[in-house]
Structures are given as structure tokens and as C-alpha cells.
Amino acid sequence: MREVRAYLERLRLGEVFTIIVKPDAPETKLLGFDADKNSYRIALKAPAEDNKANIELVKFLRKETGKQVKMLKGLRSRTKVVKIG
């Protein structure tokens, strides 16, 4: 997991990547990288209702990267496409 966090910290502005989320988890954390789907997996403590999981995902990624995060696709899906910067 350390290498996943290190990669997130090095993301360049404008970089786009895919995340698969697992809402209603015991805690919010990086689960790892799914090479088959070329996506990061992130557990979110927030439920998938009233946009709570999306808000928590953006806050978590901002905290991990120290950069602005924009969700491009997947507002109502477990698969999200996000942009850094």
C-alpha cells in the first residue's frame, strides 16, 4: 500500500485516473491497485447516498495528494474517473 500512496503523492496536475470505490466500509483507506482494471480501489466510510461517498472520496484524495481533485465521470457509479488539478 505504501507504493500506492507514494504514486498518488506524485500525480501531476491534469492527470486522469480511474477509481473503484467501496462505500459503507469500516474506514476510508486505499485498498490497492487493480492491475486487471487499471484502477485504484478505495474503501469509503461514507454511504452511497446523497452524494456522501463522492464528497468523502474527493476530500480523501485532496488530503493524500495535496492537490485539487475533480470528478469527471461516475457520480452515480462505483467506478469513478477523477482528474488531479
Summary of the structure (lengths in Angstrom):
residues: 85
radius of gyration: 11.6
end to end distance: 23.1
largest distance: 32.2
contacts: 239
relative contact order: 0.26
helix: 27%
strand: 34%
